[in-house]
C-alpha cells in the first residue's frame, strides 16, 4: 500500500514507474532469487537503475 498527502497524489504512479524500471533490469530476477536476507532484497530495489523525472515539484529520481 502506498499512502501520501493530497498534494502528493501522483506519488504512487511515480513509485510504480520506478519499481517497473527496476524489475525490468536483465539480471533483476537472478539477483532477487540469490538475495540472502531482507536487507539484500531492499538493496536490490534501492540500488536499482532508474531514470529521473522532472516535475513541477522538482526532480524525482525514478532510479
WOQUI-V874752 format. One record per backbone hydrogen bond with DSSP energy under -1.0 kcal/mol. CO is the residue of the C=O (numbers start at 1). NH is the residue of the N-H. If there is no record, write none. Layout:
# WOQUI-V874752
co/nh
CO/NH
CO/NH
This chain:
# WOQUI-V874752
co/nh
5/8
6/9
8/11
10/14
11/15
12/16
13/17
14/18
15/19
16/20
17/21
18/22
19/23
22/25
25/28
27/31
28/32
29/33
30/34
37/41
38/42
39/43
40/44
41/45
42/46
43/47
51/62
53/60
55/58
58/55
60/53
